[in-house]
Amino acid sequence: MYGGRVTDDYDKRLLTTFCSFWFTEDTLDESFTFYKGYPQLRYKNKEEYLEEIAKLPDFDDPFVLGLHPNANITIIVHYDSTFIISTHT
């Protein structure tokens, strides 16, 4: 997907898979959690949502996003490379 658009058959397959997993009756259940420690937020006003969102960690475990733990290594290498390049320009 590019820019949030479905651009080919593979994008369509991926989107269909996500939708079939996340858009079910189970996600409407009060006890449903997206990942351990990430429950659905059910508040009545914006301030309560913002307070709860502020409590979320700054960095998520790769598993939260369905990634392999080694994804952290890739991210760290990328940030290190970006930092080194930016300090030499």
N, C-alpha and C positions, 0 to 999 in steps of 0.2 A: 504494500500500500504506500502511496506517496501523497503526502499532504492530506491524509484522511480520506483519500479516494481509492476506490477499488479499481485497479487498473488492468488486471488480467485474471485468468482462471485460477491461478494460485492464490491471489488475494481473496477471491470469492470463496475458495475452499477454506482458507484461514478464518475469514469472517463468519462463515457458516458454522465452523467448529466452535468459535468463541460464543456465538449466539446460542447454539444448542446447549452449551455448558452453563452459561451465565444467565440466560433468560428462561428460567424454569419456575415452577411453583415453589420449589425449595428456597429460592432467593427471597421469597416473600415471608418466609417463616421468621418469627421473632428471634429464634436462636441461631439463625444462619450467620456464619462468619466467612469473610472472603479468605482469610488466613488467620491462624492463631494470633490473637491480639488485635485483629482488625475487624471488629464487629460492625454491623450496620448501624449507622447513626440515625436515631429517630427522635429528633427534637422538634419543638414547635416554633423556635425563632432562630434567626440568623446568628445571634450572639452565641447561643449554645453550641451551634455547629462550629463556629470559629474557635471557641475555647477548646473544643475537643480536637479539632484539627491541629491546633498549636501544640498539643501534647504528643502528637505523632513523632516518631523518630526522624531525624534529619536524613538518615541513610537507612534504606531497607535491606534486609537480608535478600540475596538473590532469589531464594525460594519463593518469596512473596510475589515475585514477578514471573515465576515459572522458569527461572534460569538456573543453570548449574552453578555450584559454589565458585568455580573458577572464573565466573564472570567478574567477580571482584578484582581478580588479578588483572584482567584486561582493562578494567576501568582505571585502576591505579597506574598501570603502565601508560595509558593514554594521558592521564592528568600529569604524570611526571614528565612525559615527552613534551606536552604543551607548555609546562612551566619552564623547562630547560630552554626550549626554543624562544619563549617570550623574554627570558632574561638575557639572551644573546643578541637581541635585535635593538 
